[in-house]
Amino acid sequence: MKKELNTNEFIKIILSICENVEKEKDYLSELDRATGDGDHGVTMSIGWSAVKEKITTLDDNLTFDKICMQIASSFLSAVGASAGPLYATALMRGGAKLKDLSVINSSHIADFFEAAANGIQERGKANLGDKTMLDVWLPTAKKIKDISTNTDDIIEILEKGSFKANESMLSTKEMLSKKGRSSKLGERSKGHIDPGAASSALIFRTFYETTQNL
Amino acid sequence: MFNGHMAFKKIINDPYQVIDEMVEGIVLAHSDLLKFANNNKRAVVRKDAPIKDKVGVLIGGGSGHEPAFLGYVGKGLADGAAIGNVFASPSPDPIVDATKAINGGKGVVYMYGNYAGDIMNFDMAAEMCQMEDIPVKTVLVTDDIASAPLENKSERRGVAGDFYVFKIAGAAADMGMELEDVCRLSEKANDMTISMGVALGPCSLPHTLEPSFILEDNEMEIGLGIHGEAGVRKGPLQSADEITTELMDKILNEMDGSKKVSVLINGLGSTPLMELYIMYRKTFEILNKNQIEIHSSFVGEYVTSLEMNGASITLMKLDEELQPLLERETLCSMFRV
């Protein structure tokens, strides 16, 4: 049972994301080679490495929104690509919901992910079912929101969220791509997990696993 | 791995430094023509930028397509280029830096191939520049007829047609036209430019050294994109004349009665000029047979895909408005027109 998360713990989660992305980068690139240009793992690795570097230089006592803004801008500057604007927008919009806070609870976390998912939708202009990272973010954010009305245990909401994210990621396998480079493949885009969905599920999983072990 | 008999070898130091090191090399080699904008190594502009009272033409995209996009920076072509990682859009930072460096007071037009990542980053940059009162317009290149049917032209990818569309925009801006006119002519150039390509072998990212796609020894893929995106069909490798005929059949379907064209036979990275000229020979014959006049021809590497083996054919249909713009002199680092 865990009811609150502070900024130091949040930074630990971010560092775990950096580590896990580094571990999974080859897998993410492999997924991307099937339907895109094969660079998603590389892009994520470059972006989260920049985040890792930035985090070590952050001032102490920054609030959640400031930390999110710093992470977002270092990620975006380092990568561009599609992942840059999408993840950076998610972090900025999510962070804006945590203005001036240095401790957050389960309903803040639900608001964070809801705003992040909406930010991704607005930036990428994708719809649900287009076989993109949005197919993980929207259902997962909704799940987290729903669960947070019943419990204030952060670990429980992140566990259910992580489960939903994984299930949603797997569901992209049978979808027909309607957005991005893979959309030109038509039927041939079926049978492959979307790499953006995979990196998103990895982030939700890392959020849960790291929080559980704090 | 690739059939067990082909390893990707590259002359590099560190895969994560390839872009910075390449750009440094380019600016050192062509220091008479190029400089960095705001010391940003991902933003390269004309040495004499900004040109007062001239619309700025900013192009960009991922790296790995050299001479696109850096090589197109120069008089009569682009004023600046924003450079991304390999096959990945530049972030908004270099786009904003380059925009400020080339704004001569008449605004800036962003031109790039139609890819989701590029659109998001350039749009974010455009919003930031507009907040600083720099007018920014965007023209997307959508010339790859293999990527969507004609009725969905706006969904098509940009490939080697970049060359013609950027050329027209650069010439229009060089002649002192206003932002609206530069955009109108660029859009017209895009409407008039059609491409289709073939790939015989993959490229590999410096970071992974894995093939971007797999083709069997005797296979080719028609309609493949410049980042290794799968094409419209795979089939047995055919002769140069057969390949050229298949590509030209598709291209001629969209000629709309035009009787004069410029021809670009573009190599994707490792296809020898020998093969490109063999394709040109057949293209010439087909155009002749269809009584289409060839105004000018470009054969070589203009938009590449690292070491991909393959080529594309691009035609730009010409009229009285576009022809003089195409003919206008340019001076950029990697080629002359």
Interface residues (C-beta under 8 A of the other chain):
Chain A: D26 S29 E30 R33 T35 G36 D37 G38 D39 G41 V42 T43 S45 I46 L76 S77 A78 V79 G80 A81 S82 A83 G84 P85 L86 R123 G124 K179 G180 R181 S182 S183 K184 L185 R188
Chain B: Y16 G62 G84 N85 V86 F87 A88 S89 P90 S91 P92 D93 Y115 A116 G117 M120 N121 M124 S147 A148 E155 R157 L205 H207 T208 E210 S212 F213 G225 H227 G228 E229 A230
